[in-house]
């Protein structure tokens, strides 16, 4: 009993993260803003609690590769309401709120807690802060707030770090960033994205300012479930919530353009047979990325395989062409109508500039065989192929799947954000009739009785 008591009062020393949790921690050394987006009950909040406890105490384990503080720190943590903050953040850091004898059995070791935490007025068993002894000899402070208190409660003094457990309103999120601007300390967000493409989610998934990173954890990354248990849990969720609750993918509901499970289209990287035809598609951009997707077409099975992709913004055709050509300068490249636009400097059409750099641009912009180029027709063709097993994507193409997950409609219209690879893939499929097989190398043999060479 004494051994168990001591173990329960120093859980921090035995924290052993799963691979995805460890990835989340390690990114803290290079990224200031981190979003740990995961399904329900997978360990995202535990990861947040243990990281905050490590920064409060300075008791970093030998395996730790994340950010380190060598002095005491001040943190502000919270959730949607005072009650949820008590049940979530406070419980995981301190211990069961209703049983004060067990305070010290959370992520913060009991021997590091200084004095009795002050109580929060009007909220039973909720504390307003915890004082924590740091290995340097100083005293760290973690304060608690909730989103329903409004932005004013998050206008604290200078902070070393902020932890938002559950998705915060945009104004509160930016208040948290502001309070860490002096220290450039961590801004941590842990939640299941049930609110869809909110502004905070969009900041991480589409805007992607420097210093931000997303770690996505699915139920199959949670090492406390077997695959059979995970499958059974996923089956209990309503179909429209499965992506969010089991995989940490934002809920897009009926607005999702491709309502298809990733497992239906994902495949291992292939060794492409020489007789399969190939084609690529390109979507031009500057502020948004220029993107390209490469397709191998199995004519016998009428199946499309997306096997490579490229995405980069704010670069010239020279730079893009240098990345595209090594993937096969013989592969035909489909392109959209804006490739006909003339560059104000050179006067050349955009498609011609790529042609001049050695990219095998098709002579005409992307259209269907009947001459049409409707977006909806292209999307329906892609969806039909996905649903009938005739559309596959290499599993390692993370950027492609990132766009696939977020591709959605609003008010019935396709949202033209973070859709560059989706568009490039669609252009390639529209021009599938121009796909060609890989040229075979020419071999030289002596002609009969002659001294010359022939192919």
C-alpha positions in Angstrom: 0.0 0.0 0.0 2.8 2.4 0.8 4.6 1.5 -2.5 1.4 2.2 -4.4 0.8 5.5 -2.5 4.3 6.7 -3.4 3.8 5.7 -7.0 0.5 7.5 -7.2 2.1 10.7 -5.8 4.8 10.8 -8.5 3.1 9.8 -11.7 5.3 12.2 -13.6 8.4 10.0 -13.1 6.6 7.1 -14.9 5.1 9.0 -17.8 5.7 6.9 -20.9 4.1 8.5 -24.0 2.8 6.8 -27.0 4.6 7.5 -30.3 2.2 10.3 -31.3 2.3 11.9 -27.8 6.1 11.8 -28.0 6.0 13.5 -31.4 3.8 16.2 -29.9 6.3 16.9 -27.2 9.4 16.8 -29.5 7.8 19.4 -31.8 7.8 21.8 -28.9 11.5 22.4 -29.4 11.0 23.9 -32.9 7.4 25.1 -33.0 5.8 27.7 -30.7 2.2 26.9 -31.5 1.1 23.2 -31.4 -2.3 21.7 -32.1 -2.7 18.1 -30.8 -5.8 17.1 -32.7 -7.1 13.7 -31.8 -10.2 11.6 -31.3 -12.0 11.2 -27.9 -10.3 9.3 -25.1 -7.0 8.8 -26.9 -4.6 10.6 -24.6 -4.3 14.2 -26.0 -5.3 15.9 -22.7 -2.9 13.6 -20.7 -0.1 14.7 -23.0 -0.9 18.3 -22.4 -1.1 17.9 -18.7 2.2 16.0 -18.4 4.1 18.5 -20.6 2.8 21.4 -18.5 3.8 19.5 -15.3 7.3 19.0 -16.7 7.7 22.7 -17.4 6.4 23.6 -14.0 8.8 21.2 -12.1 11.8 21.0 -14.4 11.9 17.3 -13.9 12.6 16.4 -17.5 13.2 12.7 -18.2 16.2 11.4 -20.1 14.2 10.7 -23.2 12.8 14.3 -23.4 13.6 16.1 -26.7 11.1 18.9 -26.4 11.4 22.5 -25.2 13.1 22.9 -21.8 13.0 25.6 -19.1 15.9 26.0 -16.7 13.9 28.2 -14.3 10.5 28.4 -12.8 7.6 29.1 -15.2 4.1 30.7 -15.1 1.3 29.0 -17.1 -2.4 29.8 -17.8 -4.6 26.8 -18.6 -8.2 26.3 -19.1 -11.2 24.9 -21.0 -14.7 25.8 -22.1 -16.2 26.4 -18.7 -15.1 26.5 -15.0 -16.7 23.1 -14.5 -14.9 21.5 -17.5 -11.6 23.1 -16.4 -12.0 21.5 -13.0 -13.0 18.1 -14.4 -10.3 18.1 -17.1 -7.2 20.3 -16.7 -7.3 20.6 -12.9 -8.0 16.9 -12.3 -5.1 15.8 -14.6 -2.6 18.2 -13.1 -3.7 18.0 -9.4 -5.8 14.9 -8.8 -9.5 14.2 -8.2 -11.1 17.6 -7.4 -13.6 16.2 -4.8 -11.0 14.2 -2.8 -8.5 16.6 -1.4 -6.6 13.7 0.2 -5.7 12.7 -3.3 -4.4 16.0 -4.5 -0.9 15.3 -5.6 -1.9 12.2 -7.6 -2.1 14.0 -10.9 0.7 14.9 -13.3 2.3 17.3 -10.7 4.1 15.3 -8.0 2.8 15.8 -4.5 6.2 16.8 -3.1 6.3 19.7 -5.6 3.0 21.3 -4.6 3.7 24.3 -2.3 1.0 25.0 0.3 -2.7 24.6 -0.2 -4.0 25.7 -3.6 -6.4 28.7 -3.3 -10.0 27.9 -4.1 -12.0 29.5 -6.9 -15.0 31.4 -5.6 -18.4 30.1 -6.7 -17.1 26.8 -8.2 -17.1 23.8 -5.8 -13.8 22.0 -5.5 -12.2 24.2 -8.2 -8.8 25.9 -7.5 -7.7 29.2 -9.0 -4.0 28.3 -9.1 -1.3 25.9 -8.0 2.2 26.8 -6.7 4.8 24.3 -7.8 8.4 23.8 -6.7 10.9 23.9 -9.6 14.2 22.0 -9.5 16.0 25.4 -9.8 14.7 26.3 -6.4 12.1 28.8 -7.7 8.4 28.5 -7.5 6.3 28.0 -10.7 2.7 29.0 -10.9 -0.1 27.5 -13.0 -3.4 29.5 -13.1 -6.8 28.4 -14.3 -9.4 30.2 -16.4 -12.3 29.3 -18.7 -13.5 30.5 -22.1 -17.0 31.4 -20.8 -15.4 34.0 -18.5 -14.5 36.0 -21.6 -11.3 37.5 -23.0 -10.7 39.7 -19.9 -9.8 36.7 -17.7 -7.1 35.7 -20.2 -5.5 39.1 -20.1 -2.9 37.9 -17.6 0.6 39.1 -17.0 3.5 37.8 -19.0 3.3 34.1 -19.3 5.8 31.3 -20.1 3.1 29.1 -21.7 -0.6 28.7 -22.3 -2.6 25.4 -22.6 -6.0 25.4 -24.2 -7.8 22.1 -23.5 -10.7 22.0 -26.0 -11.0 24.5 -28.8 -10.9 28.1 -27.7 -12.7 31.1 -29.3 -10.4 32.9 -31.7 -10.2 36.1 -29.5 -9.2 34.1 -26.5 -6.7 32.1 -28.5 -4.9 35.3 -29.7 -5.0 36.7 -26.2 -3.1 33.6 -25.0 -0.5 34.2 -27.8 -0.2 37.8 -26.8 0.6 36.9 -23.2 3.5 34.7 -24.3 5.0 37.2 -26.9 7.7 38.4 -24.4 8.9 34.9 -23.6 8.0 33.2 -26.9 6.8 30.4 -24.8 4.6 27.4 -25.9 1.0 27.8 -27.0 -0.5 24.3 -26.7 -4.0 23.3 -27.9 -5.5 19.8 -27.4 -9.0 19.0 -28.7 -11.3 16.8 -30.8 -12.4 19.0 -33.7 -16.2 18.6 -33.5 -16.8 22.3 -34.5 -15.6 21.7 -38.0 -13.5 24.3 -39.8 -13.4 27.1 -37.2 -11.0 30.0 -37.4 -8.6 28.3 -34.9 -8.6 25.0 -36.9 -8.2 26.9 -40.2 -5.1 28.7 -38.7 -3.4 25.4 -38.3 -4.7 23.4 -41.3 -4.9 26.0 -44.1 -3.3 29.3 -43.1 -0.2 27.6 -41.5 1.7 30.7 -40.3 5.4 30.1 -39.4 5.8 28.4 -36.0 2.6 26.3 -36.1 2.3 22.6 -36.4 -0.5 20.0 -36.2 -0.1 16.5 -34.7 -3.0 14.3 -35.6 -3.7 11.1 -33.5 -6.3 8.5 -34.5 -7.8 5.8 -32.4 -5.4 3.4 -34.1 -2.4 5.3 -32.7 -3.7 4.9 -29.2 -1.6 1.9 -27.9 -4.1 1.0 -25.2 -6.6 -0.3 -27.8 -6.2 -3.4 -30.0 -7.4 -3.0 -33.6 -10.5 -5.1 -32.8 -11.3 -2.8 -29.9 -10.7 0.3 -32.0 -13.0 -1.0 -34.8 -15.7 -1.7 -32.3 -15.5 1.7 -30.7 -15.6 3.5 -34.1 -18.7 1.5 -35.0 -20.6 3.0 -32.0 -20.2 6.6 -33.2 -22.7 8.2 -35.6 -21.4 8.0 -39.1 -21.1 11.8 -39.4 -19.0 12.0 -36.2 -16.6 9.1 -36.8 -13.9 11.1 -38.5 -13.7 13.6 -35.6 -14.2 11.3 -32.7 -12.0 8.4 -33.9 -9.5 10.2 -36.1 -9.3 13.8 -35.0 -10.4 15.0 -38.4 -12.6 18.2 -38.4 -16.3 17.4 -38.8 -17.5 18.7 -42.1 -20.9 16.9 -42.1 -22.8 16.8 -45.3 -20.5 19.5 -46.7 -17.6 17.1 -47.3 -17.0 16.7 -51.0 -15.6 13.2 -50.8 -17.5 11.4 -48.0 -15.2 8.3 -48.3 -13.2 6.7 -45.6 -9.4 7.1 -46.2 -9.0 3.3 -45.9 -11.0 2.9 -49.1 -8.5 4.8 -51.3 -5.2 4.5 -49.4 -2.6 2.0 -50.7 1.1 1.3 -50.1 3.5 2.8 -52.6 3.6 0.8 -55.8 6.2 -0.3 -58.3 4.5 1.0 -61.4 4.4 -1.4 -64.3 5.8 -0.1 -67.5 2.6 -0.7 -69.5 0.5 1.6 -67.2 -0.1 5.0 -68.6 0.9 8.2 -66.8 -0.2 11.8 -66.7 0.2 14.7 -64.3 -1.9 17.7 -63.5 -0.9 21.2 -62.3 -2.7 24.0 -60.5 -1.0 27.4 -60.7 -0.5 29.6 -57.7 1.5 32.2 -55.8 -0.1 33.2 -52.5 -1.7 29.8 -52.5 0.6 27.0 -53.5 1.4 25.8 -57.0 0.6 22.1 -56.9 1.1 19.0 -59.1 -0.2 15.5 -58.9 1.1 12.4 -60.8 -1.2 9.6 -61.9 -0.5 6.1 -63.1 -3.5 4.6 -65.0 -4.2 0.9 -65.1 -6.2 0.6 -68.3 -7.2 -3.0 -67.7 -8.8 -2.3 -64.4 -9.8 1.3 -65.2 -8.1 2.3 -62.0 -6.3 5.5 -61.2 -3.3 5.5 -58.8 -2.1 8.9 -57.5 1.5 8.1 -56.7 3.3 11.4 -56.2 2.5 15.1 -55.5 4.2 18.4 -55.1 3.1 21.6 -53.4 5.0 24.9 -52.9 4.0 28.5 -52.8 5.6 31.9 -53.6 8.1 30.4 -56.2 8.7 31.1 -59.8 8.1 28.6 -62.8 11.8 28.1 -62.9 11.9 26.7 -59.3 8.7 24.6 -59.8 9.9 23.2 -63.1 13.2 22.1 -61.4 11.1 20.1 -58.9 8.7 18.7 -61.5 11.1 17.5 -64.3 13.0 14.9 -62.2 9.7 13.0 -61.7 9.6 12.3 -65.4 10.1 15.0 -68.1 8.2 12.8 -70.6 5.0 12.7 -68.5 2.3 14.9 -70.1 1.2 17.7 -67.8 -2.4 18.9 -67.7 -3.1 22.5 -66.7 -6.1 24.8 -66.2 -7.4 27.8 -68.1 -5.3 30.4 -66.1 -2.3 28.9 -67.8 -3.3 31.0 -70.8 -2.8 34.2 -68.9 0.1 36.4 -70.0 2.9 37.3 -67.6 3.1 41.1 -67.3 6.9 41.1 -67.4 7.7 38.7 -70.2 4.4 38.7 -72.1 4.5 34.9 -72.2 1.6 32.7 -71.3 2.2 30.9 -67.9 1.9 27.5 -69.5 4.5 28.5 -72.1 6.9 29.5 -69.4 6.8 26.0 -68.0 7.1 24.5 -71.5 10.3 26.6 -71.9 11.7 25.1 -68.7 11.3 21.6 -70.1 8.0 20.5 -68.5 5.9 18.5 -71.0 2.8 20.7 -71.0 -0.1 19.5 -73.0 -0.9 21.8 -75.9 -4.4 22.7 -74.7 -5.9 23.5 -71.3 -7.7 20.7 -69.4 -11.1 19.8 -70.7 -13.2 16.7 -70.9 -13.6 14.9 -74.2 -16.7 16.9 -75.1 -14.9 20.1 -74.5 -16.4 21.0 -71.2 -14.5 21.7 -68.0 -17.1 21.8 -65.3 -15.8 21.4 -61.7 -18.8 19.4 -60.6 -18.4 16.9 -63.4 -14.8 16.3 -62.4 -15.6 16.0 -58.7 -18.4 13.5 -59.4 -16.0 11.4 -61.6 -13.5 11.3 -58.8 -16.1 10.4 -56.2 -17.5 7.6 -58.4 -14.1 6.2 -58.8 -13.4 6.3 -55.1 -16.7 4.6 -54.2 -16.2 1.8 -56.7 -12.5 1.1 -55.8 -11.1 2.6 -59.0 -9.2 5.5 -57.3 -6.2 4.8 -55.1 -3.6 7.2 -53.4 -0.2 6.3 -52.0 -0.5 6.3 -48.2 2.7 8.4 -47.8 1.3 11.4 -49.7 0.4 13.2 -46.5 -0.2 16.6 -48.1 -2.7 15.1 -50.5 -4.7 13.4 -47.7 -4.5 16.7 -45.7 -6.4 18.4 -48.5 -8.7 15.5 -49.0 -9.9 15.6 -45.4 -10.7 19.3 -45.5 -12.2 19.6 -49.0 -15.8 20.7 -48.4 -18.8 22.8 -49.5 -20.4 25.8 -47.8 -23.9 26.8 -48.8 -23.7 24.2 -51.6 -20.6 25.8 -53.1 -17.1 24.3 -53.2 -14.8 26.1 -50.8 -11.8 27.2 -52.8 -9.3 27.0 -49.9 -6.4 24.5 -49.5 -7.6 22.6 -52.6 -4.5 22.9 -54.8 -3.7 19.2 -55.0 -7.4 18.3 -55.4 -7.6 20.6 -58.4 -4.3 19.3 -59.9 -5.6 15.7 -59.5 -8.9 16.7 -61.2 -7.1 18.3 -64.2 -5.0 15.1 -64.7 -8.1 12.9 -64.7 -9.9 15.3 -67.1 -7.1 14.7 -69.6 -6.6 11.0 -68.9 -7.0 10.3 -72.6 -3.6 11.8 -73.2 -1.8 9.6 -70.7 1.1 7.7 -72.2 3.4 4.8 -71.3 7.0 5.3 -70.3 9.3 5.4 -73.3 11.5 2.4 -73.5 15.3 3.0 -73.8 16.6 2.5 -77.3 19.0 -0.5 -77.7 21.6 -0.7 -80.4 22.3 -3.9 -82.4 24.5 -4.6 -85.4 22.6 -4.8 -88.7 23.0 -8.1 -90.5 26.3 -8.2 -92.3 26.9 -4.5 -91.7 29.2 -2.5 -89.6 26.7 0.2 -88.6 24.2 0.3 -85.8 20.4 0.3 -85.8 17.8 0.8 -83.2 
